Amino acid sequence: MLTLETVIQKIQQLPPEQQKKVIEFVEFLEFQADRQQQDKQPETPPQQDQDFFALAGIWEGKNITLDTIRKDAWGEENQ
């Protein structure tokens, strides 16, 4: 089995273009490992869409009109 020192020596003996290919291959292996790690992580379940009309009940019995919303937002002087 090759040791890290032996591998480094072999890479150093290669011409620069070959060394570049070794680096690119190692980066490719890192990329693959990252992708595999991401694939192993459980996906978060999508948020359930809330029914708009189910939320409408929070305004039940309140006097909310376009005019009251404008008064609350901008005051009566801007009417």
C-alpha positions as CSV (number, residue, x, y, z in Angstrom):
1,M,0.0,0.0,0.0
2,L,1.3,3.4,-0.9
3,T,1.9,5.9,1.9
4,L,1.1,9.6,1.6
5,E,4.8,10.4,1.3
6,T,5.2,8.0,-1.6
7,V,2.2,9.5,-3.4
8,I,3.5,13.0,-2.9
9,Q,6.9,12.0,-4.3
10,K,5.3,10.4,-7.3
11,I,3.1,13.5,-7.9
12,Q,6.2,15.7,-7.6
13,Q,8.0,13.7,-10.3
14,L,5.1,14.3,-12.8
15,P,5.3,17.1,-15.3
16,P,3.2,20.2,-14.3
17,E,0.4,19.4,-16.7
18,Q,0.0,15.9,-15.1
19,Q,0.2,17.4,-11.6
20,K,-2.7,19.7,-12.6
21,K,-4.7,16.7,-13.7
22,V,-4.1,15.0,-10.4
23,I,-5.3,18.1,-8.5
24,E,-8.4,18.3,-10.7
25,F,-9.1,14.6,-10.1
26,V,-8.8,15.1,-6.3
27,E,-11.2,18.1,-6.5
28,F,-13.6,15.9,-8.4
29,L,-13.5,13.2,-5.7
30,E,-14.1,15.9,-3.1
31,F,-17.1,17.1,-5.1
32,Q,-18.5,13.6,-5.3
33,A,-18.0,13.0,-1.6
34,D,-19.9,16.2,-0.8
35,R,-22.8,15.2,-3.1
36,Q,-23.0,11.8,-1.5
37,Q,-23.1,13.4,1.9
38,Q,-25.9,15.7,0.8
39,D,-27.8,12.8,-0.6
40,K,-27.6,11.0,2.7
41,Q,-29.0,13.9,4.7
42,P,-32.8,13.6,5.2
43,E,-34.8,16.2,3.3
44,T,-36.9,18.6,5.2
45,P,-40.5,18.1,4.6
46,P,-42.1,20.9,2.6
47,Q,-44.2,23.3,4.6
48,Q,-47.8,22.7,4.4
49,D,-49.8,25.3,2.6
50,Q,-52.2,26.9,5.0
51,D,-55.7,27.3,3.8
52,F,-56.4,31.1,3.4
53,F,-60.0,30.8,4.4
54,A,-59.2,28.8,7.5
55,L,-57.2,31.9,8.7
56,A,-60.1,34.2,7.8
57,G,-61.8,33.4,11.1
58,I,-59.3,35.5,13.0
59,W,-61.1,38.7,11.8
60,E,-64.6,37.4,12.6
61,G,-66.6,39.9,14.5
62,K,-64.2,42.8,13.9
63,N,-65.0,45.9,12.1
64,I,-62.3,45.8,9.5
65,T,-62.8,47.7,6.3
66,L,-60.5,49.4,3.8
67,D,-61.2,52.7,5.5
68,T,-60.3,51.5,9.0
69,I,-57.1,49.9,7.7
70,R,-56.1,53.2,6.0
71,K,-56.9,55.2,9.1
72,D,-54.8,52.9,11.2
73,A,-51.9,53.0,8.7
74,W,-51.8,56.7,7.8
75,G,-54.0,58.5,10.3
76,E,-57.1,60.5,9.7
77,E,-55.3,63.5,8.2
78,N,-54.4,61.7,5.0
79,Q,-57.9,60.7,4.1
